[in-house]
Amino acid sequence: MLSARRSAGAFVAVAIGVALVAATTLLLASGRPRTPDRLAQSAVVVASPQAGSPADPFPPGRPWSSARTTELAAQLAALPGVAAAVPDRTFYAQPLVDGRPAQGHGQRQDAHEGHGWSSARLGGLALTAGAPPHRPGEVVVDAALGLRPGAPVTLLTASGPQPYTVTGLLDAPGVHVADEVAAALAPGVRVIGLMLTPDADPGRVAAAARGVLGGDGRVVTGDGRGVLEPREDARTRWIGMQVLTATAALAGFVTVFVVAATFAYAVAQRRRELALLRAVGATPRQVRRLLYRHALAVGAGAALVGLLAGAALAPTVGRLLVDVGFEPSTFRVRYTLWPVVVSLATGPVVALLAVWAAARRAARVRPLEALREAAVEQRALGPLRATVGGLLVAAGVAFGLAAAATGDPQEGADRALPMVMALVTGAAVLAPVFVGPVTALLAPTVRRRGGAVSLLLRAGARTAARRSGATAAPVLLTVAFAVLVSGMIRTSTPVYATNRINAVNAGWVLLPDRAPGLSDQAVEAASGAAVLPTTVFVDGDTSAGRVRPLTALGIDPAAFTAANRRLTVLSGSLADLHGDGTAVVKASLVGTTTLPDRPYPVILADGERVPLRVVAVVSDDSFPGDLLLPRAAVRGHDPSALTEAVYLSAPIVPPAGARVVDVATWATEVDQAEDRLVWLATLLLIGVTAGYGGIAVVNTLLMAAAGRARDLRLIRLAGATRRQVVRLVAAESTLVVVVGAALGGAVALIGLLSIRAGLAEQVGAPVDLVVPWSVVGGVVGLCLLLALLSSGIPAWRLLRRRSCVDTE
């Protein structure tokens, strides 16, 4: 039905869309949690009770106390088939090399983790040199550090630098100390690995272990051990999954959008041929079926090509995701069946969805239209298209009002994306209606140029509204998404930084340097307000009887009060926060603004349950976290906790593993890693939309050039020079790109204004709207360049022929 030239654009668009879907689904299927290397040789692993938190999708498990760990280990070791039950104690320990914290194996998270020597059995680790540690002060380190057995080494721990002697080397990250030292540094235990005898059945051992635990833990085997991967790896993997899901969804949306525009314009160009089919007896149903079969053929062929391309591309993309931080270092691409099935089905489904509207219009072509000599568009919009476009615009406006009304910036962003998708789709559907008015607005500028070229330009834009709308739609899509996403980040980032600066009363901040936190020695060297975070657990109302984790901050009340500008005490006094059994809580945590008359029981990091006496209740925006504890109490129950920052009134000489920055730099750096990932994801999404927008612009203009060959030759015969005709084509392309950019910018501006209103509601102050002009210029420039090339080159080649008029 449609020629190979007119089908090529749809084929390429579908193939690229399927390639993206194939690559992203393969990466999603490969994103399952992986068994940690340190537990690889333990076929059965016993884990502490799981916690549940709506605010944190990866909460740590509630630890067992030292006494409970000893009891469980003895009971589990006595089970048939169990050779040993080894508690895995994890704590912070990082070697210093040349006075600075070393990173070991690259930047791996476990490079600064310490374990007891017995835990090496769980990962199948063997010494490459030296002997195991037997006494305090002895350590086995990563061979990558370049140390030798007998050499001294300083380990940076939560208390500060400690001297050790290297007794052995491992080809693995992290350090291993004597078990008694590990027990003191990590009294709370979350994992007990079972080493089985050669003839043991893991299933039977797991069942027996569950009987020992009762409800005080869980047992995992095989691939189920992946749930015990480090929280940082799980969070990184989750971020990668969100980016891949968003990319796949956007690729599907844009593919349908672009392919629909391509099919619609191709069918519109064949309107006369369709009328001839109707004239010789073809029914509307037969016309629809003809187009559906053609779309299926294009979609199936493109799906196969796209699947092969996506499968070949997936490993390279996977390595890039690891390098930029969207996947953990353990990520590997695995080929499974369901992504193949999804990818092969995507091509035909997308093609059918894209051609549906065009087929309905084609079936309504009247046979008498075959007798028409003029190719004048009969109607820019039908009633159904106008209704759908109006509903989409209305839905977008509703989402925009909801985004502006919320005080939660994340919720506002979540509402802004569907708002822009609805507005973009609605504006694209109604684009032929907008082309005329926008062209009229631009007409004075065009008219000042004068001449026949400007006259033809204005007339063509108004009479060929469908063609102009088909070209403007992908530009609209590209500009709207690029400006919205980048503008949202540029607008919100300074607001968050300003909020942090306004929340603290300090000029300088002591921060970790190549370490996950500050040691006690570093904190003591600075005179300021320090925050020592830890995780505690309370009985919650979540499903399956899980406990709920809370973030507790260990503080000195006087220093904390002096440095915190947002602290609002509703009842009680922070001066009473001292000793081992007191706490300050937020009002939402206890459900009252007055001091509760009962103790508030929590389970601390060492697994001990402690009833806390609430000495003050504060407002919910007083500090990040859930409750405040005396710093000494946190250190007593969590020997491996690290201080996040110390707020200073004047700069100091930083100790080992620390650096000093001004408060503005600190406010910018707090979310620097997350902002970097967000910006990379933004560039990825902009790349997808810009790439598809460019394909759609090229497709439409190439088809338009082929369909306008006779018109251009007639203009040439009427006396226009070749340069004037090419200038006319270039001016038409430029005008359409400007129209699409204007509409896309308007849609994005609506979204940004909604987001700005939500941010202003949250901070209670005006928020400056930041327009990413560099992104706007880059995207519009790309669309304009592609439009000029894909319209000007075919027109120039066409007019080089000696024959000026078709012989038809």
Order of alpha helices (4+ residues) and beta strands (2+ residues): alpha-beta-alpha-beta-beta-beta-beta-beta-beta-beta-beta-beta-beta-alpha-beta-alpha-beta-alpha-alpha-alpha-alpha-alpha-alpha-alpha-alpha-alpha-beta-alpha-beta-beta-alpha-beta-beta-alpha-beta-beta-beta-alpha-beta-beta-alpha-alpha-alpha-alpha-alpha
